[in-house]
Amino acid sequence: MNRMLELRARWTLVTGASSGLGQEIARSIAREHGGNVLVVARRRERLEALCEELRSRHGVQADFIVADLSRPEDVERVFTEATREREIHGVILNAGVTYWGEALKLDWKEFQSMLDTNVTSLVRLSTLFARYFVERRVGGGLMFVSSVAGFIPVPYQAAYSGTKAFILSYGQALAQEVRREGVSVTVFAPGGISTELLDKAGLSNRFKAGDMGVMSAEECASHALRAFIHRKELYVPGLINQTLTLAARLLPRGFLAQRTAAMYRP
Ligand SMILES: NC(=O)c1ccc[n+]([C@@H]2O[C@H](COP(=O)([O-])OP(=O)(O)OC[C@H]3O[C@@H](n4cnc5c(N)ncnc54)[C@H](OP(=O)(O)O)[C@@H]3O)[C@@H](O)[C@H]2O)c1
């Protein structure tokens, strides 16, 4: 495997790039690395505006695919369209949604949509793109966005933290299987990021940029890209988040869940 992933003048696909972390990752690929980006999300106008910005400011190629990743047919189409006219070298599976509240009040359809977006689409796209990388011997890289919530059972985000734990386990296991084929898998596990995700969930009053460990999307994106390029298998950005995940590996999970419940109780 090439030691570092080269993004310059190559295509990287980024899901969930219409806001927050994904948008800043796409910007950073273009601005700092001169890489081409293919961005994916549901909100067309945001993707169009982002592509226009990246082409005009940074002289890279930028394109978008409008897709709802909770729909299996859209997930298949993302792979087909992405690989039809270009060679993809990097894939960053970042799209995700959360639910904050009592688990018993989580609407069943909302749960299924979260599972399809956060987990099923990630497994499907990573399988398709990892095979594609292996067959083409392009030495590509994948990155999955998990969370510190993947290390800790988080009451009142019970299902969400479960999806992030899945990503952590699946990603680290997959990394071992495909590394011998020259393909890297990076699991990136940030703590709080000041984005629309916290606004939509109603959590932005509790977790603000500048509070303990909460990062801006721009700062978090620069950590994410460093980990991706260096083909790290697991990366937790920031000292506070690193300390939390270390504690999560040492302390009893019941104790952690109890302490976390106090922080998240609505
Ligand atoms: N914010 C945090 O505190 C935090 C902490 C740890 C980990 N994370 C993780 O970081 C990742 C990015 O989150 P963020 O904070 O940047 O949130 P965000 O600003 O809400 O961005 C989420 C992105 O995912 C896309 N998305 C959501 N559902 C989708 C669907 N069904 N199909 C296609 N795209 C979809 C959204 O685009 P459209 O709405 O346009 O489709 C948007 O671009 C997520 O995986 C999240 O779990 C966030």
The ligand as a Gaussian input file, in Angstrom:
#p B3LYP/6-31G(d) Opt

LIG

0 1
 N      -22.409000      17.142000      14.871000
 C      -21.914000      16.335000      15.789000
 O      -21.869000      16.681000      16.983000
 C      -21.341000      14.990000      15.390000
 C      -20.561000      14.292000      16.319000
 C      -20.021000      13.068000      15.979000
 C      -20.247000      12.530000      14.723000
 N      -21.016000      13.219000      13.835000
 C      -21.250000      12.616000      12.534000
 O      -20.716000      13.442000      11.522000
 C      -21.420000      13.210000      10.311000
 C      -21.804000      14.542000       9.683000
 O      -22.727000      15.184000      10.532000
 P      -22.823000      16.771000      10.683000
 O      -22.661000      17.073000      12.117000
 O      -21.975000      17.449000       9.692000
 O      -24.392000      16.964000      10.363000
 P      -25.181000      17.823000       9.286000
 O      -24.650000      19.203000       9.196000
 O      -26.629000      17.641000       9.645000
 O      -24.851000      17.057000       7.939000
 C      -25.390000      15.795000       7.638000
 C      -25.222000      15.553000       6.154000
 O      -25.771000      14.270000       5.842000
 C      -26.669000      14.403000       4.756000
 N      -27.745000      13.443000       4.860000
 C      -28.566000      13.197000       5.911000
 N      -29.471000      12.278000       5.594000
 C      -29.223000      11.929000       4.305000
 C      -29.844000      11.028000       3.399000
 N      -30.925000      10.282000       3.736000
 N      -29.350000      10.922000       2.153000
 C      -28.271000      11.654000       1.785000
 N      -27.637000      12.513000       2.595000
 C      -28.127000      12.656000       3.840000
 C      -27.216000      15.830000       4.870000
 O      -27.617000      16.309000       3.586000
 P      -29.112000      16.512000       3.063000
 O      -29.941000      16.879000       4.245000
 O      -28.971000      17.592000       2.034000
 O      -29.454000      15.187000       2.466000
 C      -25.965000      16.585000       5.308000
 O      -25.187000      16.936000       4.207000
 C      -22.620000      12.324000      10.671000
 O      -22.342000      10.993000      10.320000
 C      -22.712000      12.464000      12.173000
 O      -23.305000      11.335000      12.778000
 C      -21.555000      14.442000      14.133000

